[in-house]
Amino acid sequence: MELLNKYKKSYTNNDIQFVFVNDSRVILESDQAFLKLTIGDFIYNTHPFFECLHALENTPEEETTFNCVHLNIHDKEYTTDIKIIKKIDGILLVLHNLTQHYLTYQSIAQSRNESIINGELIILKNSELEERERFKNSFIQNFSHELRNPLTNIISITNIIANTELTGEQKNMINFLRESNANLKLMLEDILSISMIASGKLQLRNKEFNIYELFNLLRFTYGAKAKEKGLEFTLTSDIKIPEYVEGDYLRIYQILTNLLDNAFKYTQDGSINFNIELNQKRANKVSLRFKISDTGIGIPQEKLATVFNSFTQLKTAEQQNGNGLGLAIVKGLLQQMESDIKVHSKLNRGSTFYFDIVLKYPLHPTIKPDIKEKKYKHKEEGKFKVLLVEDDIHLQTTLFKILINTEVFFVDLINDGAKVIEELVNNSYDIILMDINLPNLSGDKITHAIREFPFKNIKKIPIIGLTANAYEDDIKAYLKAGMNAVVPKPFDHDVLLKTMFKYLK
């Protein structure tokens, strides 16, 4: 042990073993710190690693270190750092047992790699989800676009036929068609609303409106529906609620009708009560609570958390119709209004849905009375001249019929966007009905060109856009291009004509 003691003074550490071998590579001494070696045995017999001692004989280096050497000796595994030091009388081997250190390092490295891999997987998964969402929204937008033209034709032709002489049976069939058309249009708008909410493209349009007129409309509509179904319907509102408020009338109407339709859908007997309470009035803001209660089938407790998911419907003994979007739309729209929908329900005893919203109310209302014209007025010197720019042959026929039936329009037709400017130069028109998707040149680009035209009589012509692209961003872009108004398809006859007369002098 004298030789070892001489060299051990320079090396002090736990789990360090010193082995001294002579020039013949016979083990002369070992302190047996962790490896039990046989004195007098060749070091090569201990483990094949030590065969490297032959290769190191003729190297100039006095010391050589090998890191992370795996030794399997006597059925035990060690991970070591081994320093080989040449001495005059042999070779000193310094073996550092770092098994636990390397296991810990490996575990940390593995965890880090797994973390990196998991992070990459999350990124890939998010990317995949985003791609799916983009595909879904793109599909819905294109699907919606393709449906709007034929649905416009169906609704318009149904209305045109309704104004002709019909038998009693034919009138019933027309009423059935109108109801079916209305349901189709509602489903189309629901799907589009969900897509707009999901993609963040839905924007609220806050305007001043008479909230009591909204209450009266709902009271009349659902009162008639309740009578038809044999239910009792009541609508009560706090008399302290201001008459005029500022908000998105159409979206509030959409929320309330979806909740009321849902109540009627799942209530076969009893009553439906709609109550509007005043929470508080402060400055020029009013907080209102809308509460709709029914005596319907109720909702199981385990389903309460999922009823606001898209395409979710309660299953009943009788298969209910619907697309399962109503409550999802309600939740999405209320979130846009910084509110939330809440529900209390007991199975077979009914449900109560309620929410609070804050609306501004003007101290001095600016709304003017809406005077409705029963007959369309002629131009003083004759009929109004309309340029219809539309390439769909079926929609051409429908629009011709709508306009001609008023007896106040002459209509010229163009189905190629590239020929519009030439037509405007050669003829004078009072108004243009412009489809967006046209051959050769789109309607918004034609509109922009008209607004840049040097002749005042052309650049000032009112332009009403007709489009199946009903996203808020699309409509904003068309208005920015210079259109006076945009009427989304499918449209109601009266809405189209009212929009046109708004810009006719």
Residue pairs with C-beta under 8 A, 6 or more apart in sequence:
1 29
1 31
3 20
3 28
3 29
3 89
4 18
4 20
4 29
4 31
7 18
7 20
7 85
7 87
7 92
8 18
8 31
11 18
11 94
13 96
15 33
15 34
15 96
15 97
15 98
16 33
16 94
16 95
16 96
16 97
17 30
17 31
17 32
17 33
17 34
17 35
17 94
17 95
17 97
18 29
18 30
18 31
18 33
18 92
18 93
18 94
18 95
19 27
19 29
19 30
19 31
19 35
19 37
19 43
19 92
19 93
19 95
20 27
20 28
20 29
20 30
20 87
20 90
20 91
20 92
20 93
21 27
21 28
21 43
21 53
21 90
21 91
21 93
22 28
22 89
22 90
22 91
23 90
23 91
24 42
25 42
25 43
25 44
25 50
25 53
25 91
26 40
26 41
26 42
26 43
27 37
27 38
27 39
27 40
27 41
27 42
27 43
27 46
28 39
28 90
29 39
30 37
30 39
33 95
33 97
34 78
34 95
34 97
35 46
35 71
35 73
35 78
35 95
36 74
37 46
43 50
43 53
43 93
44 50
44 51
44 53
46 73
47 71
47 72
47 73
49 66
49 69
49 71
49 82
52 66
52 84
53 84
53 91
56 64
56 84
56 86
62 85
62 86
63 83
63 84
63 85
63 86
64 83
64 84
65 81
65 82
65 83
65 84
66 81
66 82
66 83
66 84
67 81
68 79
68 80
68 81
68 98
68 102
69 79
69 80
69 81
69 82
70 77
70 78
70 79
71 77
71 78
71 79
71 80
72 78
77 99
78 97
78 99
79 97
79 98
79 99
79 101
79 102
79 103
80 95
80 96
80 97
80 98
80 99
81 95
81 96
81 98
82 93
82 94
82 95
82 96
83 93
83 94
83 96
84 91
84 92
84 93
85 91
85 92
85 93
85 94
133 198
133 199
136 195
136 198
137 195
137 198
137 199
140 191
140 192
140 194
140 195
141 192
141 195
141 469
141 471
143 191
144 188
144 191
144 192
144 195
144 468
144 470
145 468
145 469
146 468
147 188
147 468
148 188
148 468
148 470
148 488
148 489
148 490
149 392
149 394
149 395
149 468
149 489
150 394
151 181
151 184
151 185
151 188
151 489
151 490
152 395
152 398
152 489
152 490
152 491
153 394
153 395
153 398
154 177
154 181
154 490
155 181
155 185
155 490
155 492
156 398
156 399
156 401
156 402
156 490
156 493
157 398
158 174
158 177
158 178
158 181
159 178
159 493
160 398
160 401
160 402
160 405
161 174
162 171
162 174
162 178
163 405
166 174
181 490
185 490
187 323
187 325
188 490
190 323
190 325
190 326
190 329
191 323
191 325
192 470
192 471
193 202
193 254
193 325
193 329
193 332
193 333
194 310
194 325
194 328
194 329
194 332
195 201
196 202
196 471
196 472
197 329
197 332
197 333
197 335
197 336
198 332
201 471
201 472
201 473
202 332
202 333
202 336
202 472
203 472
204 247
204 248
204 251
204 336
204 337
205 248
205 250
205 251
206 246
206 247
206 248
206 360
207 246
207 247
207 248
207 249
208 244
208 245
208 246
208 362
208 365
208 366
208 367
209 244
209 245
209 246
209 247
209 249
209 367
210 243
210 244
210 367
211 241
211 242
211 243
211 244
211 245
212 237
212 241
212 243
214 249
214 252
214 253
214 256
215 235
215 237
215 276
218 235
218 256
218 257
218 260
218 274
219 235
222 233
222 235
222 260
222 264
222 272
222 274
223 233
223 235
225 233
225 264
226 232
226 233
226 264
226 272
229 264
230 269
231 264
231 267
231 269
231 270
231 271
231 272
232 270
232 271
232 272
233 271
233 272
233 273
233 274
234 271
234 272
234 273
234 274
235 273
235 274
235 275
235 276
236 273
236 274
236 275
236 276
237 275
237 276
238 276
238 277
238 278
240 278
240 281
241 276
241 278
241 286
241 288
242 281
242 286
242 361
243 365
244 361
244 362
244 365
244 367
245 286
245 359
245 360
245 361
246 359
246 360
246 361
246 362
247 337
247 357
247 359
247 360
248 337
251 333
251 336
251 337
252 357
254 329
254 333
255 290
255 329
255 330
255 333
255 334
255 355
256 274
256 290
256 292
258 326
258 327
258 329
258 330
259 290
259 292
259 326
259 327
259 330
259 353
260 272
260 274
260 292
261 326
262 326
262 327
262 353
263 272
263 292
263 293
263 294
263 296
263 351
263 353
264 272
264 294
265 320
265 322
266 294
266 296
266 297
266 314
266 316
266 320
266 351
267 294
267 295
267 296
267 297
267 350
268 296
268 297
269 295
270 294
270 295
270 296
270 350
271 294
271 295
272 292
272 293
272 294
272 295
273 292
273 293
273 294
274 290
274 291
274 292
275 290
275 291
275 292
275 293
276 288
276 289
276 290
276 291
277 288
277 289
277 291
278 286
278 287
278 288
278 289
279 287
279 288
279 289
279 356
280 286
280 287
281 287
281 361
284 360
284 361
284 362
284 363
285 358
285 359
285 360
285 361
286 358
286 359
286 360
286 361
287 356
287 357
287 358
288 356
288 357
288 358
288 359
289 354
289 355
289 356
290 354
290 355
290 356
290 357
291 352
291 353
291 354
292 352
292 353
292 354
293 350
293 351
293 352
294 350
294 351
294 352
295 349
295 350
296 350
296 351
297 314
297 316
297 347
297 348
298 345
298 346
298 347
298 348
298 349
298 350
298 351
299 307
299 314
299 343
299 345
299 347
299 351
300 347
301 347
303 314
304 343
304 345
306 312
307 314
307 327
307 343
308 327
308 328
308 330
308 331
308 341
309 328
310 324
310 325
310 328
311 323
311 324
311 325
311 328
312 324
312 327
312 328
313 320
313 322
313 324
314 320
327 341
330 341
330 353
331 340
331 341
334 340
334 341
334 355
334 357
337 357
338 358
339 355
339 356
339 357
339 358
340 355
341 353
341 354
341 355
342 353
342 354
342 355
343 351
343 352
343 353
343 354
344 351
344 352
345 351
345 352
373 501
376 406
376 407
376 408
376 497
376 501
377 408
377 501
378 384
378 408
379 408
379 430
379 504
383 407
383 408
383 409
383 410
384 408
384 409
384 410
384 430
384 431
384 504
385 409
385 410
385 412
385 427
385 428
385 429
385 430
385 431
386 403
386 409
386 410
386 411
386 412
386 429
386 430
386 431
386 432
386 433
386 500
387 412
387 414
387 420
387 423
387 424
387 427
387 429
387 431
387 432
387 433
388 396
388 399
388 400
388 403
388 411
388 412
388 413
388 414
388 433
389 414
389 415
389 417
389 420
389 432
389 433
389 434
389 435
389 438
389 443
389 446
390 396
390 399
390 413
390 415
390 433
390 435
390 438
390 466
391 415
391 416
391 435
391 437
391 438
391 439
392 435
395 435
396 413
396 415
399 411
399 433
400 411
400 413
402 493
402 496
402 497
403 409
403 411
404 411
406 497
412 423
412 427
412 429
414 420
414 423
415 438
415 439
416 438
416 439
416 440
417 438
417 439
417 440
417 441
417 442
417 443
417 445
417 446
418 439
418 440
418 441
420 432
420 441
420 446
420 450
421 446
421 449
421 450
421 453
424 450
424 453
424 458
424 461
425 458
428 457
429 461
430 461
430 462
430 504
430 505
431 461
431 462
431 463
431 464
431 500
431 503
431 504
432 450
432 461
432 462
432 463
432 464
433 464
433 466
433 500
434 443
434 446
434 447
434 463
434 464
434 465
434 466
434 483
435 443
435 465
435 466
435 467
436 442
436 443
436 444
436 465
436 466
436 467
436 468
436 469
436 478
437 443
437 467
437 468
438 446
443 465
443 466
443 467
443 478
444 465
444 477
444 478
444 481
444 483
445 481
447 463
447 465
447 478
447 481
447 482
447 483
448 481
448 482
450 458
450 459
450 461
450 463
450 482
451 459
451 481
451 482
452 459
453 459
462 484
462 503
462 504
463 482
463 483
463 484
464 483
464 484
464 485
464 486
464 487
464 496
464 499
464 500
464 503
465 478
465 483
465 485
465 486
465 487
466 486
466 487
466 489
466 491
467 474
467 475
467 478
467 486
467 487
467 488
467 489
468 488
468 489
469 475
469 488
470 488
470 489
475 486
475 488
478 486
479 485
479 486
484 503
485 499
485 502
485 503
487 495
487 496
487 499
